Amino acid sequence: MAFIGIKKGDIIPIPCASVSCWYNYGDSDVVIVFLADATNAYVAGEITYFLLTGPLGHLHAFSLESIAKTYQISPQKAQKLTSNQKGLLLIKLNQEQAETIPKPNEELLNIYTQNINGSLPDVEVNNGGNFTTLKPSKFPFLEQVGLNVSRLVLETNATRAPWYASDPQVVYVVKGSGEVQIVGLQGKLVLNTKVETGQLFVVPKLFMVAISADENGLELISIVTSTRAMMGEMGSKNSVLNTSPSILQVSLNVSSELNQQFIEMMETGTIIVTPVNLH
């Protein structure tokens, strides 16, 4: 078993069926957000956990005779082994117990974890924010869990241009607040709501989403349930609308002047838009 230290902003993939325990050896509270593709779970949409110890653990469910035979101990010791732990999921250690917990192995940090807060952004806009994606090419361990992880930071009143993905997206609001709009396959607005710290929302595959921060700014962590998901942008020079000017004009049914202005804005714009005064 590897003991790995983690800190704010760290991403650590946990492969399916692996065993892990989490211990806060610091002097402040820790919030850990678990995100996973649960479409094949026992209960669709819920992450499937199995526990080894405690009242809900596998050891507790076997007969004392079976445990005694397996570990070659007396039934009395088997009783203690399977029943002494009364904690269900979270337990508080006393000082003596805490001192026996191994210290994290610092040499494993760069192998099993990646700090997304400290990673070089893919897009950075002055007074707008930044966007960072962790892919298997940057963090090979992600391939084992089949996920793509990204972080979006929007400054006050900035906007993330609409985009979609070929696979579902799960988005967690780390801090701040703002507005989320999601458009479905039939061109209908299916969600238009405010989001704030601690909330989570899901974007189905091929649904388009746009996000705007309010005066508090906004920070999001999202996962796409594939390491090779295809992303489609509506803004910037990489926009899926960036096609032949004549095709774009007839598709939008606008004047050549407005069409050219639209093309120029895509060519010079980015996926993060700074606050503007509309007129």
Accessible surface in RSA format (square Angstrom, percent):
REM  Atomic radii and reference values for relative SASA: ProtOr
REM  Chains: A
REM  Algorithm: Lee & Richards
REM  Probe-radius: 1.40
REM  Slices: 20
REM RES _ NUM      All-atoms   Total-Side   Main-Chain    Non-polar    All polar
REM                ABS   REL    ABS   REL    ABS   REL    ABS   REL    ABS   REL
RES MET A   1   167.27  86.6  81.24  53.8  86.03 204.8  85.17  72.4  82.10 108.8
RES ALA A   2    50.17  46.1  22.70  35.0  27.46  62.5  28.08  39.5  22.09  58.5
RES PHE A   3    73.66  36.9  68.48  42.4   5.19  13.5  71.57  43.4   2.10   6.0
RES ILE A   4    41.50  23.6  17.11  12.7  24.39  58.8  17.11  12.3  24.39  66.2
RES GLY A   5     6.01   7.4   0.00   N/A   6.01   7.4   5.62  15.4   0.39   0.9
RES ILE A   6    62.08  35.3  39.18  29.2  22.90  55.2  40.96  29.5  21.12  57.3
RES LYS A   7   131.07  63.9 113.96  69.9  17.11  40.7 103.29  93.0  27.78  29.6
RES LYS A   8   160.88  78.5 136.01  83.5  24.87  59.2 102.50  92.3  58.37  62.2
RES GLY A   9    20.99  25.9   0.00   N/A  20.99  25.9  11.91  32.7   9.08  20.3
RES ASP A  10    25.31  17.7   2.92   2.9  22.39  52.9   1.60   3.8  23.71  23.7
RES ILE A  11    30.24  17.2  28.44  21.2   1.80   4.3  30.24  21.8   0.00   0.0
RES ILE A  12    39.85  22.7  24.54  18.3  15.31  36.9  24.59  17.7  15.27  41.4
RES PRO A  13     9.46   6.9   0.01   0.0   9.45  34.4   7.87   6.5   1.59   9.9
RES ILE A  14    67.13  38.2  48.07  35.8  19.06  45.9  48.07  34.6  19.06  51.7
RES PRO A  15    36.50  26.6  34.21  31.2   2.29   8.3  34.21  28.2   2.29  14.2
RES CYS A  16   128.19  97.0  95.90 107.0  32.28  75.9  47.75 121.0  80.44  86.7
RES ALA A  17    80.15  73.7  51.30  79.2  28.85  65.6  56.10  79.0  24.05  63.7
RES SER A  18    49.80  42.1  25.63  34.2  24.17  55.7  34.60  73.7  15.20  21.3
RES VAL A  19    83.86  55.2  56.94  51.5  26.92  64.9  59.85  52.0  24.00  65.1
RES SER A  20    56.96  48.1  26.87  35.9  30.09  69.3  17.61  37.5  39.35  55.1
RES CYS A  21    93.73  70.9  67.75  75.6  25.98  61.1  39.90 101.1  53.82  58.0
RES TRP A  22    90.59  36.4  54.79  26.5  35.80  84.1  53.62  28.6  36.97  60.0
RES TYR A  23    87.46  40.8  60.41  34.4  27.05  70.4  50.01  37.6  37.45  46.2
RES ASN A  24    71.26  49.1  46.17  44.6  25.09  60.4  30.15  72.6  41.11  39.7
RES TYR A  25   113.84  53.2  85.85  48.8  27.99  72.8  70.54  53.0  43.30  53.4
RES GLY A  26    51.60  63.6   0.00   N/A  51.60  63.6  30.76  84.4  20.84  46.7
RES ASP A  27   150.26 105.3 110.27 109.7  39.99  94.6  51.71 121.7  98.55  98.3
RES SER A  28    77.15  65.2  64.59  86.2  12.56  28.9  46.60  99.2  30.55  42.8
RES ASP A  29   142.06  99.5 116.36 115.8  25.70  60.8  34.73  81.7 107.33 107.0
RES VAL A  30    82.95  54.6  51.49  46.6  31.46  75.8  54.84  47.6  28.11  76.2
RES VAL A  31   125.06  82.3  94.62  85.7  30.44  73.3  97.54  84.7  27.52  74.6
RES ILE A  32    65.54  37.3  40.27  30.0  25.28  60.9  43.16  31.1  22.38  60.7
RES VAL A  33    62.72  41.3  33.96  30.7  28.76  69.3  36.88  32.0  25.84  70.1
RES PHE A  34    90.93  45.5  70.28  43.5  20.65  53.7  73.57  44.6  17.36  49.7
RES LEU A  35    36.54  20.4  15.18  10.9  21.37  53.7  16.64  11.7  19.90  53.5
RES ALA A  36    42.46  39.0  28.48  43.9  13.98  31.8  28.58  40.2  13.88  36.8
RES ASP A  37    68.89  48.3  41.47  41.3  27.42  64.8  15.79  37.2  53.09  52.9
RES ALA A  38    13.23  12.2   6.05   9.3   7.18  16.3   8.97  12.6   4.26  11.3
RES THR A  39    94.39  67.1  74.45  75.5  19.94  47.5  69.14  92.9  25.25  38.2
RES ASN A  40   145.92 100.6 111.80 108.0  34.12  82.2  38.08  91.7 107.84 104.2
RES ALA A  41    25.85  23.8   3.72   5.7  22.13  50.3  12.14  17.1  13.71  36.3
RES TYR A  42   203.97  95.2 167.59  95.3  36.38  94.7 125.54  94.3  78.43  96.7
RES VAL A  43    87.95  57.9  84.16  76.2   3.79   9.1  87.14  75.7   0.81   2.2
RES ALA A  44    79.74  73.3  54.03  83.4  25.71  58.5  54.33  76.5  25.41  67.3
RES GLY A  45    65.12  80.3   0.00   N/A  65.12  80.3  33.55  92.1  31.57  70.7
RES GLU A  46   107.10  61.5 102.77  77.7   4.33  10.3  37.45  72.4  69.65  56.9
RES ILE A  47    62.40  35.5  44.33  33.0  18.07  43.5  46.46  33.5  15.94  43.3
RES THR A  48    68.21  48.5  40.18  40.7  28.03  66.8  43.69  58.7  24.52  37.1
RES TYR A  49   138.48  64.7 109.42  62.3  29.06  75.6 101.37  76.2  37.11  45.7
RES PHE A  50    92.44  46.2  70.89  43.9  21.55  56.1  75.62  45.8  16.82  48.1
RES LEU A  51    46.25  25.8  41.91  30.0   4.35  10.9  43.85  30.8   2.40   6.5
RES LEU A  52    75.47  42.0  70.79  50.6   4.68  11.8  70.89  49.8   4.58  12.3
RES THR A  53    84.71  60.3  77.77  78.8   6.95  16.6  50.50  67.8  34.21  51.7
RES GLY A  54     4.41   5.4   0.00   N/A   4.41   5.4   0.90   2.5   3.52   7.9
RES PRO A  55    47.67  34.7  34.18  31.2  13.49  49.0  34.67  28.6  13.00  80.8
RES LEU A  56   117.36  65.4  95.71  68.5  21.65  54.4 100.58  70.6  16.78  45.2
RES GLY A  57     3.76   4.6   0.00   N/A   3.76   4.6   0.19   0.5   3.57   8.0
RES HIS A  58    92.35  50.5  88.87  61.8   3.48   8.9  66.37  68.4  25.98  30.2
RES LEU A  59    41.59  23.2  41.59  29.8   0.00   0.0  41.59  29.2   0.00   0.0
RES HIS A  60    80.35  43.9  66.14  46.0  14.21  36.4  38.63  39.8  41.72  48.6
RES ALA A  61    87.51  80.5  50.86  78.5  36.65  83.4  58.53  82.4  28.98  76.8
RES PHE A  62   120.36  60.2 109.87  68.1  10.49  27.3 113.53  68.8   6.83  19.6
RES SER A  63    68.04  57.5  51.44  68.7  16.60  38.2  52.10 110.9  15.94  22.3
RES LEU A  64    63.79  35.5  59.51  42.6   4.28  10.8  59.51  41.8   4.28  11.5
RES GLU A  65   109.49  62.9 102.05  77.2   7.44  17.7  38.85  75.1  70.64  57.7
RES SER A  66    42.32  35.8  36.52  48.7   5.80  13.4  20.64  43.9  21.68  30.4
RES ILE A  67     5.59   3.2   5.59   4.2   0.00   0.0   5.59   4.0   0.00   0.0
RES ALA A  68    11.94  11.0   9.47  14.6   2.47   5.6   9.86  13.9   2.08   5.5
RES LYS A  69   145.95  71.2 124.75  76.5  21.19  50.5  87.25  78.5  58.69  62.5
RES THR A  70    89.57  63.7  59.04  59.9  30.52  72.7  48.60  65.3  40.97  61.9
RES TYR A  71   113.08  52.8  93.09  53.0  19.99  52.0  66.96  50.3  46.12  56.9
RES GLN A  72   165.80  92.7 132.32  96.7  33.48  79.7  44.16  94.0 121.64  92.3
RES ILE A  73    53.71  30.6  35.49  26.4  18.21  43.9  44.80  32.3   8.90  24.2
RES SER A  74    43.54  36.8  33.14  44.2  10.40  24.0  35.77  76.2   7.77  10.9
RES PRO A  75    74.03  54.0  72.99  66.5   1.04   3.8  73.32  60.5   0.71   4.4
RES GLN A  76   124.10  69.4 117.57  85.9   6.53  15.6  62.75 133.6  61.35  46.5
RES LYS A  77   131.40  64.1 128.38  78.8   3.02   7.2  70.88  63.8  60.52  64.5
RES ALA A  78     0.00   0.0   0.00   0.0   0.00   0.0   0.00   0.0   0.00   0.0
RES GLN A  79    82.43  46.1  82.31  60.2   0.12   0.3  36.38  77.4  46.05  34.9
RES LYS A  80   129.31  63.1 126.09  77.4   3.22   7.7  69.73  62.8  59.59  63.5
RES LEU A  81    93.95  52.3  68.66  49.1  25.30  63.6  74.65  52.4  19.30  51.9
RES THR A  82     8.22   5.8   3.08   3.1   5.14  12.3   2.91   3.9   5.30   8.0
RES SER A  83    22.27  18.8  19.36  25.8   2.91   6.7  13.42  28.6   8.85  12.4
RES ASN A  84   104.19  71.8  83.36  80.6  20.83  50.2  27.95  67.3  76.24  73.7
RES GLN A  85    71.29  39.9  63.48  46.4   7.80  18.6  25.79  54.9  45.50  34.5
RES LYS A  86   152.06  74.2 137.13  84.1  14.93  35.6  98.83  89.0  53.23  56.7
RES GLY A  87    20.95  25.8   0.00   N/A  20.95  25.8  15.56  42.7   5.39  12.1
RES LEU A  88   102.89  57.3  92.25  66.0  10.64  26.8  92.65  65.1  10.24  27.5
RES LEU A  89   132.96  74.0 106.71  76.3  26.25  66.0 109.36  76.8  23.60  63.5
RES LEU A  90   162.38  90.4 139.13  99.5  23.25  58.5 141.03  99.0  21.35  57.5
RES ILE A  91    95.06  54.1  63.56  47.4  31.50  75.9  70.51  50.8  24.55  66.6
RES LYS A  92   198.52  96.8 168.38 103.3  30.14  71.8 112.79 101.5  85.74  91.3
RES LEU A  93    45.17  25.2  27.46  19.6  17.70  44.5  27.72  19.5  17.44  46.9
RES ASN A  94    84.93  58.6  73.84  71.4  11.10  26.7  44.01 105.9  40.92  39.6
RES GLN A  95   130.20  72.8 120.97  88.4   9.23  22.0  57.82 123.1  72.38  54.9
RES GLU A  96   135.39  77.7 130.08  98.4   5.32  12.7  46.64  90.2  88.75  72.5
RES GLN A  97    86.04  48.1  83.54  61.1   2.50   5.9  26.86  57.2  59.18  44.9
RES ALA A  98    28.45  26.2  19.80  30.6   8.65  19.7  19.96  28.1   8.48  22.5
RES GLU A  99   128.02  73.5  91.65  69.3  36.37  86.6  40.17  77.7  87.85  71.7
RES THR A 100   101.96  72.5  73.62  74.6  28.34  67.5  67.81  91.1  34.15  51.6
RES ILE A 101    53.58  30.5  46.82  34.9   6.76  16.3  46.84  33.7   6.74  18.3
RES PRO A 102    66.97  48.8  49.57  45.2  17.40  63.2  60.57  50.0   6.40  39.8
RES LYS A 103   162.27  79.2 145.88  89.5  16.39  39.0  99.00  89.1  63.27  67.4
RES PRO A 104    26.06  19.0  14.18  12.9  11.88  43.2  14.20  11.7  11.86  73.7
RES ASN A 105    64.28  44.3  57.69  55.7   6.59  15.9  19.22  46.2  45.06  43.6
RES GLU A 106   114.23  65.6 100.66  76.2  13.57  32.3  61.79 119.5  52.45  42.8
RES GLU A 107   148.67  85.4 125.92  95.3  22.75  54.2  54.04 104.5  94.64  77.3
RES LEU A 108    33.20  18.5  33.20  23.8   0.00   0.0  33.20  23.3   0.00   0.0
RES LEU A 109    41.35  23.0  40.92  29.3   0.43   1.1  40.93  28.7   0.42   1.1
RES ASN A 110   139.17  96.0 117.70 113.7  21.47  51.7  29.22  70.3 109.95 106.3
RES ILE A 111   102.67  58.4  91.06  67.8  11.62  28.0  95.36  68.7   7.32  19.9
RES TYR A 112    69.55  32.5  69.55  39.6   0.00   0.0  25.96  19.5  43.59  53.7
RES THR A 113     7.49   5.3   4.98   5.1   2.51   6.0   0.00   0.0   7.49  11.3
RES GLN A 114    55.70  31.1  52.36  38.3   3.34   8.0   3.57   7.6  52.13  39.5
RES ASN A 115    32.24  22.2  23.97  23.2   8.27  19.9  17.42  41.9  14.82  14.3
RES ILE A 116     1.10   0.6   0.76   0.6   0.34   0.8   0.76   0.5   0.34   0.9
RES ASN A 117    53.93  37.2  31.55  30.5  22.38  53.9  15.99  38.5  37.95  36.7
RES GLY A 118    68.03  83.9   0.00   N/A  68.03  83.9  35.11  96.3  32.92  73.7
RES SER A 119    21.42  18.1   7.54  10.1  13.88  32.0  15.11  32.2   6.31   8.8
RES LEU A 120   155.33  86.5 140.51 100.5  14.82  37.3 143.90 101.1  11.44  30.8
RES PRO A 121    37.69  27.5  22.13  20.2  15.56  56.6  22.13  18.3  15.56  96.7
RES ASP A 122    75.99  53.2  40.09  39.9  35.90  84.9  24.57  57.8  51.42  51.3
RES VAL A 123    39.57  26.0  35.12  31.8   4.45  10.7  39.57  34.4   0.00   0.0
RES GLU A 124   128.89  74.0  96.06  72.7  32.83  78.2  30.35  58.7  98.54  80.5
RES VAL A 125    27.58  18.1  22.54  20.4   5.04  12.1  25.10  21.8   2.48   6.7
RES ASN A 126   127.70  88.1 106.98 103.4  20.71  49.9  41.96 101.0  85.73  82.9
RES ASN A 127    95.55  65.9  90.86  87.8   4.69  11.3  18.07  43.5  77.48  74.9
RES GLY A 128     0.00   0.0   0.00   N/A   0.00   0.0   0.00   0.0   0.00   0.0
RES GLY A 129     2.94   3.6   0.00   N/A   2.94   3.6   2.59   7.1   0.34   0.8
RES ASN A 130    27.78  19.2  27.78  26.8   0.00   0.0   0.15   0.4  27.63  26.7
RES PHE A 131    30.58  15.3  30.58  18.9   0.00   0.0  30.58  18.5   0.00   0.0
RES THR A 132     0.99   0.7   0.99   1.0   0.00   0.0   0.00   0.0   0.99   1.5
RES THR A 133    12.48   8.9  12.48  12.6   0.00   0.0   8.05  10.8   4.43   6.7
RES LEU A 134     0.74   0.4   0.74   0.5   0.00   0.0   0.74   0.5   0.00   0.0
RES LYS A 135    98.83  48.2  98.83  60.6   0.00   0.0  41.44  37.3  57.38  61.1
RES PRO A 136    22.96  16.7  18.74  17.1   4.22  15.3  19.02  15.7   3.94  24.5
RES SER A 137   104.71  88.5  60.85  81.2  43.86 101.0  59.62 127.0  45.10  63.2
RES LYS A 138    94.56  46.1  67.71  41.5  26.86  63.9  68.69  61.8  25.87  27.6
RES PHE A 139     4.26   2.1   4.26   2.6   0.01   0.0   4.26   2.6   0.00   0.0
RES PRO A 140    96.88  70.6  90.19  82.2   6.69  24.3  91.88  75.9   5.00  31.1
RES PHE A 141    31.46  15.7  26.46  16.4   5.00  13.0  29.80  18.1   1.65   4.7
RES LEU A 142     2.19   1.2   2.19   1.6   0.00   0.0   2.19   1.5   0.00   0.0
RES GLU A 143    76.94  44.2  64.05  48.5  12.90  30.7  43.15  83.5  33.79  27.6
RES GLN A 144   116.85  65.3  83.78  61.2  33.06  78.7  35.86  76.3  80.98  61.4
RES VAL A 145    35.14  23.1  10.73   9.7  24.41  58.8  17.84  15.5  17.30  46.9
RES GLY A 146    28.68  35.4   0.00   N/A  28.68  35.4  23.36  64.1   5.32  11.9
RES LEU A 147    17.13   9.5  17.13  12.3   0.00   0.0  17.13  12.0   0.00   0.0
RES ASN A 148    17.54  12.1  16.82  16.3   0.72   1.7   0.61   1.5  16.93  16.4
RES VAL A 149     6.27   4.1   6.27   5.7   0.00   0.0   6.27   5.4   0.00   0.0
RES SER A 150    13.12  11.1  12.71  17.0   0.41   0.9   3.85   8.2   9.27  13.0
RES ARG A 151    33.69  14.1  33.48  17.1   0.21   0.5   0.21   0.3  33.48  20.3
RES LEU A 152     9.60   5.3   8.61   6.2   0.99   2.5   8.61   6.0   0.99   2.7
RES VAL A 153    29.99  19.7  29.99  27.2   0.00   0.0  29.99  26.1   0.00   0.0
RES LEU A 154     2.37   1.3   0.36   0.3   2.01   5.1   0.36   0.3   2.01   5.4
RES GLU A 155    79.50  45.6  74.74  56.5   4.76  11.3  29.40  56.9  50.10  40.9
RES THR A 156    63.95  45.5  58.29  59.1   5.67  13.5  34.59  46.5  29.37  44.4
RES ASN A 157    78.85  54.4  67.36  65.1  11.49  27.7  14.52  35.0  64.33  62.2
RES ALA A 158     0.00   0.0   0.00   0.0   0.00   0.0   0.00   0.0   0.00   0.0
RES THR A 159    40.40  28.7  40.36  40.9   0.04   0.1  23.63  31.7  16.77  25.3
RES ARG A 160     1.84   0.8   1.84   0.9   0.00   0.0   0.00   0.0   1.84   1.1
RES ALA A 161     7.49   6.9   6.10   9.4   1.39   3.2   7.49  10.5   0.00   0.0
RES PRO A 162    49.83  36.3  49.83  45.4   0.00   0.0  49.83  41.1   0.00   0.0
RES TRP A 163    14.47   5.8  14.47   7.0   0.00   0.0  12.20   6.5   2.27   3.7
RES TYR A 164    52.61  24.6  52.61  29.9   0.00   0.0  25.10  18.9  27.51  33.9
RES ALA A 165     0.48   0.4   0.10   0.2   0.38   0.9   0.10   0.1   0.38   1.0
RES SER A 166    40.50  34.2  29.96  40.0  10.54  24.3  25.97  55.3  14.53  20.4
RES ASP A 167    37.25  26.1  37.08  36.9   0.17   0.4   0.00   0.0  37.25  37.1
RES PRO A 168    44.51  32.4  44.51  40.6   0.00   0.0  44.51  36.8   0.00   0.0
RES GLN A 169     2.51   1.4   2.51   1.8   0.00   0.0   0.00   0.0   2.51   1.9
RES VAL A 170    23.13  15.2  23.13  20.9   0.00   0.0  23.13  20.1   0.00   0.0
RES VAL A 171     2.55   1.7   2.55   2.3   0.00   0.0   2.55   2.2   0.00   0.0
RES TYR A 172    36.69  17.1  36.69  20.9   0.00   0.0  19.11  14.4  17.59  21.7
RES VAL A 173     0.00   0.0   0.00   0.0   0.00   0.0   0.00   0.0   0.00   0.0
RES VAL A 174    43.92  28.9  33.44  30.3  10.48  25.3  33.62  29.2  10.30  27.9
RES LYS A 175   112.21  54.7 112.21  68.9   0.00   0.0  63.89  57.5  48.32  51.5
RES GLY A 176    17.06  21.0   0.00   N/A  17.06  21.0  11.35  31.1   5.71  12.8
RES SER A 177     5.77   4.9   5.77   7.7   0.00   0.0   5.46  11.6   0.31   0.4
RES GLY A 178     3.78   4.7   0.00   N/A   3.78   4.7   3.78  10.4   0.00   0.0
RES GLU A 179    73.88  42.4  72.01  54.5   1.87   4.5  21.02  40.7  52.86  43.2
RES VAL A 180     0.02   0.0   0.02   0.0   0.00   0.0   0.02   0.0   0.00   0.0
RES GLN A 181    64.56  36.1  63.65  46.5   0.91   2.2   6.62  14.1  57.94  43.9
RES ILE A 182     4.16   2.4   4.16   3.1   0.00   0.0   4.16   3.0   0.00   0.0
RES VAL A 183    54.90  36.1  53.75  48.7   1.15   2.8  53.75  46.7   1.15   3.1
RES GLY A 184    10.48  12.9   0.00   N/A  10.48  12.9   3.35   9.2   7.13  16.0
RES LEU A 185   113.37  63.1  78.86  56.4  34.51  86.8  82.89  58.2  30.48  82.0
RES GLN A 186   149.42  83.6 122.47  89.5  26.94  64.1  48.90 104.1 100.51  76.2
RES GLY A 187    64.36  79.4   0.00   N/A  64.36  79.4  30.26  83.0  34.10  76.4
RES LYS A 188   144.22  70.4 140.54  86.2   3.68   8.8  86.61  78.0  57.61  61.4
RES LEU A 189    94.14  52.4  59.64  42.7  34.50  86.7  59.64  41.9  34.50  92.8
RES VAL A 190    84.31  55.5  48.86  44.2  35.45  85.4  56.09  48.7  28.22  76.5
RES LEU A 191    62.18  34.6  58.00  41.5   4.18  10.5  61.95  43.5   0.23   0.6
RES ASN A 192    83.22  57.4  52.93  51.1  30.29  72.9  11.27  27.1  71.95  69.5
RES THR A 193    54.30  38.6  46.03  46.7   8.27  19.7  26.85  36.1  27.46  41.5
RES LYS A 194   126.91  61.9 109.75  67.3  17.16  40.9  61.51  55.4  65.40  69.7
RES VAL A 195     6.72   4.4   6.72   6.1   0.00   0.0   6.72   5.8   0.00   0.0
RES GLU A 196    85.10  48.9  85.10  64.4   0.00   0.0  18.84  36.4  66.26  54.1
RES THR A 197    81.47  57.9  63.14  64.0  18.33  43.7  52.05  69.9  29.42  44.5
RES GLY A 198    43.28  53.4   0.00   N/A  43.28  53.4  18.88  51.8  24.40  54.6
RES GLN A 199    78.07  43.7  73.53  53.7   4.54  10.8  29.44  62.7  48.63  36.9
RES LEU A 200    87.38  48.7  58.25  41.7  29.13  73.2  58.44  41.0  28.94  77.9
RES PHE A 201    18.11   9.1  13.11   8.1   5.00  13.0  18.11  11.0   0.00   0.0
RES VAL A 202    78.03  51.3  63.31  57.3  14.72  35.5  63.31  55.0  14.72  39.9
RES VAL A 203     0.09   0.1   0.09   0.1   0.00   0.0   0.09   0.1   0.00   0.0
RES PRO A 204    54.94  40.0  51.51  47.0   3.42  12.4  54.31  44.8   0.63   3.9
RES LYS A 205   118.84  58.0 115.71  71.0   3.13   7.5  57.92  52.1  60.93  64.9
RES LEU A 206    89.80  50.0  76.72  54.9  13.08  32.9  76.72  53.9  13.08  35.2
RES PHE A 207    39.19  19.6  39.17  24.3   0.02   0.1  39.17  23.7   0.02   0.1
RES MET A 208    43.51  22.5  42.33  28.0   1.18   2.8  29.62  25.2  13.89  18.4
RES VAL A 209     1.00   0.7   0.25   0.2   0.74   1.8   1.00   0.9   0.00   0.0
RES ALA A 210    25.51  23.5  23.43  36.2   2.08   4.7  23.76  33.5   1.76   4.7
RES ILE A 211     1.16   0.7   0.66   0.5   0.50   1.2   1.11   0.8   0.05   0.1
RES SER A 212    34.19  28.9  33.22  44.3   0.97   2.2  17.10  36.4  17.08  23.9
RES ALA A 213     7.31   6.7   0.00   0.0   7.31  16.6   0.29   0.4   7.02  18.6
RES ASP A 214    29.08  20.4  26.17  26.0   2.91   6.9  24.77  58.3   4.30   4.3
RES GLU A 215   124.20  71.3 107.84  81.6  16.36  38.9  51.43  99.5  72.77  59.4
RES ASN A 216    98.54  68.0  67.26  65.0  31.28  75.3  18.46  44.4  80.08  77.4
RES GLY A 217     8.11  10.0   0.00   N/A   8.11  10.0   8.11  22.2   0.00   0.0
RES LEU A 218     6.38   3.6   0.26   0.2   6.12  15.4   1.72   1.2   4.66  12.5
RES GLU A 219    10.62   6.1  10.57   8.0   0.05   0.1   1.19   2.3   9.43   7.7
RES LEU A 220     4.66   2.6   4.25   3.0   0.41   1.0   4.35   3.1   0.31   0.8
RES ILE A 221    24.71  14.1  24.71  18.4   0.00   0.0  24.71  17.8   0.00   0.0
RES SER A 222    12.78  10.8  12.46  16.6   0.32   0.7   4.30   9.2   8.48  11.9
RES ILE A 223     4.99   2.8   4.99   3.7   0.00   0.0   4.99   3.6   0.00   0.0
RES VAL A 224     7.66   5.0   7.66   6.9   0.00   0.0   7.66   6.7   0.00   0.0
RES THR A 225    24.92  17.7  10.65  10.8  14.27  34.0   6.07   8.2  18.84  28.5
RES SER A 226    26.85  22.7  22.14  29.5   4.71  10.8  11.29  24.0  15.56  21.8
RES THR A 227    19.16  13.6   6.17   6.3  12.99  31.0   0.18   0.2  18.98  28.7
RES ARG A 228   189.01  79.4 158.32  80.7  30.69  73.1  77.79 106.3 111.22  67.4
RES ALA A 229    20.54  18.9   0.82   1.3  19.72  44.9   1.12   1.6  19.42  51.4
RES MET A 230   146.95  76.1 141.34  93.5   5.61  13.4 109.79  93.3  37.17  49.2
RES MET A 231    85.01  44.0  57.14  37.8  27.87  66.4  54.29  46.2  30.73  40.7
RES GLY A 232     2.20   2.7   0.00   N/A   2.20   2.7   2.20   6.0   0.00   0.0
RES GLU A 233    26.90  15.4  25.62  19.4   1.28   3.1  14.52  28.1  12.38  10.1
RES MET A 234    57.48  29.8  50.65  33.5   6.83  16.3  47.28  40.2  10.20  13.5
RES GLY A 235    14.55  17.9   0.00   N/A  14.55  17.9  14.55  39.9   0.00   0.0
RES SER A 236    10.19   8.6   7.58  10.1   2.60   6.0   6.97  14.8   3.22   4.5
RES LYS A 237   132.60  64.7 121.72  74.7  10.88  25.9  64.05  57.6  68.55  73.0
RES ASN A 238   109.58  75.6  88.75  85.8  20.83  50.1  23.39  56.3  86.19  83.3
RES SER A 239     6.87   5.8   0.00   0.0   6.87  15.8   0.00   0.0   6.87   9.6
RES VAL A 240    78.39  51.6  46.70  42.3  31.69  76.4  55.41  48.1  22.98  62.3
RES LEU A 241    47.38  26.4  46.82  33.5   0.56   1.4  47.38  33.3   0.00   0.0
RES ASN A 242    53.96  37.2  26.61  25.7  27.35  65.8   5.46  13.1  48.50  46.9
RES THR A 243    65.00  46.2  43.57  44.2  21.43  51.1  35.28  47.4  29.72  44.9
RES SER A 244    44.65  37.7  34.06  45.4  10.60  24.4  29.09  61.9  15.56  21.8
RES PRO A 245    75.84  55.3  75.57  68.9   0.26   1.0  75.83  62.6   0.01   0.0
RES SER A 246    72.46  61.2  65.86  87.9   6.60  15.2  51.92 110.6  20.55  28.8
RES ILE A 247    97.42  55.4  96.59  72.0   0.82   2.0  97.27  70.0   0.14   0.4
RES LEU A 248     3.20   1.8   2.78   2.0   0.42   1.1   3.20   2.3   0.00   0.0
RES GLN A 249    52.78  29.5  52.48  38.4   0.29   0.7   6.05  12.9  46.73  35.4
RES VAL A 250   115.79  76.2  92.20  83.5  23.59  56.8  97.24  84.5  18.55  50.3
RES SER A 251    82.49  69.7  42.73  57.0  39.76  91.6  34.15  72.7  48.35  67.7
RES LEU A 252    74.16  41.3  53.64  38.4  20.52  51.6  56.90  40.0  17.26  46.4
RES ASN A 253   135.90  93.7 114.18 110.3  21.72  52.3  23.93  57.6 111.98 108.2
RES VAL A 254    42.40  27.9  25.80  23.4  16.60  40.0  34.99  30.4   7.40  20.1
RES SER A 255    67.24  56.8  50.99  68.1  16.25  37.4  51.10 108.8  16.14  22.6
RES SER A 256    74.85  63.2  67.89  90.6   6.95  16.0  34.33  73.1  40.51  56.8
RES GLU A 257   142.44  81.8 133.08 100.7   9.37  22.3  54.36 105.1  88.09  71.9
RES LEU A 258    90.64  50.5  88.96  63.6   1.68   4.2  90.39  63.5   0.25   0.7
RES ASN A 259     5.50   3.8   5.43   5.2   0.06   0.2   0.06   0.2   5.43   5.2
RES GLN A 260    87.15  48.7  86.87  63.5   0.28   0.7  35.66  75.9  51.50  39.1
RES GLN A 261   104.56  58.5 102.60  75.0   1.96   4.7  27.08  57.6  77.48  58.8
RES PHE A 262    66.71  33.4  63.61  39.4   3.11   8.1  66.69  40.4   0.02   0.1
RES ILE A 263    22.22  12.6  22.22  16.6   0.00   0.0  22.22  16.0   0.00   0.0
RES GLU A 264    91.01  52.3  89.14  67.4   1.87   4.5  31.25  60.4  59.76  48.8
RES MET A 265   120.41  62.4 116.35  77.0   4.06   9.7  87.80  74.6  32.61  43.2
RES MET A 266     8.52   4.4   6.38   4.2   2.14   5.1   8.45   7.2   0.07   0.1
RES GLU A 267    86.34  49.6  70.68  53.5  15.66  37.3  27.82  53.8  58.52  47.8
RES THR A 268   109.09  77.6  76.96  78.0  32.13  76.6  73.54  98.8  35.55  53.7
RES GLY A 269    28.41  35.0   0.00   N/A  28.41  35.0  21.51  59.0   6.90  15.5
RES THR A 270    56.17  39.9  47.79  48.5   8.37  20.0  46.86  62.9   9.31  14.1
RES ILE A 271    14.18   8.1  13.46  10.0   0.72   1.7  13.46   9.7   0.72   2.0
RES ILE A 272     2.79   1.6   0.00   0.0   2.79   6.7   0.00   0.0   2.79   7.6
RES VAL A 273    61.69  40.6  58.48  52.9   3.21   7.7  61.22  53.2   0.48   1.3
RES THR A 274    45.70  32.5  41.80  42.4   3.90   9.3  17.00  22.8  28.70  43.4
RES PRO A 275    66.43  48.4  42.29  38.6  24.14  87.7  47.45  39.2  18.98 118.0
RES VAL A 276    96.77  63.7  66.75  60.4  30.02  72.3  74.08  64.4  22.69  61.5
RES ASN A 277   143.03  98.6 124.90 120.7  18.13  43.7  34.39  82.8 108.64 105.0
RES LEU A 278   162.07  90.3 129.80  92.9  32.27  81.1 131.30  92.2  30.77  82.8
RES HIS A 279   224.52 122.7 146.38 101.7  78.14 199.9 146.63 151.1  77.89  90.6
END  Absolute sums over single chains surface
CHAIN  1 A    18050.8      14312.6       3738.3      10517.1       7533.7
END  Absolute sums over all chains
TOTAL         18050.8      14312.6       3738.3      10517.1       7533.7
